[in-house]
């Protein structure tokens, strides 16, 4: 009888990758790209030139510290925590906030109401033929894909995963489907970016081409990528509808199924006096902010528009807050969650918010939810700590994964890897060259998952090189865009991926087993979508 192979724990897998990274620092010579300046027609231009460590100018050599990594692998967890501290704190604050809110059973009420609504839709002949669940999942995924394509939603998916995973479980699916609805969808949009300022905006700016030019073909690519990605998620969901136990994470999802033991008839609907006090306090706060910021400039890509966002939101909160409290505190807390999501979007698009502001927003939501159900300050503090404890394993794995990048950086080999890959493009034809560029960006994304950081390093090299081989700089940006997007869904160096999997309690090896066919298909699709950029005259190319 064959012996079943035991898959190592996720922590063990990530630490194994750290060891491999440390070994590479002994094999690959350290090097660095340094900024160079030149003048052409009286205009100063900046570029990058690569030098191995022993070739660096004295002033750069002094600043460049690198050494082969040995005992440092044991310090990788500490340094990884420091490097990923923003995301780690974000996870802990989100986990604590949602634990407080979950005490109210408002999420359960929302899920029950949603499921009742979907069951009513089943009586519609068209919806029944299309599949109500399919339509709902497509709508959810389209929304998150749009957010990923327009303003680069990534870290925010950690918070939404906590909402959509229980929803997917309640609909009869598993946590993988829940992650697919939010994380996969957002990163499909991220890969097919339309107006993402953190990837397309930076890359096109560094390539000296008009911002967000070539948008027509990128919209087409976004649609095609979504069709393939959505189909993959929906096909797996259809498989679970037939046999829920065929889930790759059926055993792990016992955690989520056990949390779904509350029945609709068991919930007591009520509205305590404290909920009205919370309502009045939030309303007064919104009025103050509306007076301070009457007009908000919302930025979408390279365009913007002004609107009375906060005053309009305040008026709607006054109305819906009153109506929900008349019904039950559960619906009021759901309104708080809705407004948290609304202000997340307003904050990101209007005020440049990032993880600190978003985590603070969710923490405020958690405290307000606790107060609304008559919890004391001590009760809220205890619930917050319980939530932090529940999600702590996800935070630890993010810190450990951050150690991979730390080892490569301290070994000084990231730029060396990039330089070695870039030399592979010499003496290739147009299609082969764009394919090699794409391959290089895809490989680099495993080492440098940050899109903006990768654009800053690679585009000053790739853009001038594309001129030499006769490829448009727009095509080079597309190669960067696709290479930056697809492997985000599988690379262990992505703090957001590891965080979402930690929140979902999906082992990394099982996630890879599910997602790698889709990633492989998307990578191939990306290459096929790049071919027209060098063979057909497209607008902006």
Beta strands, then each sheet from edge to edge (+ up, - down):
strand 1: 31-40
strand 2: 43-52
strand 3: 296-300
strand 4: 303-307
sheet 1: 1+ 2-
sheet 2: 3+ 4-
end
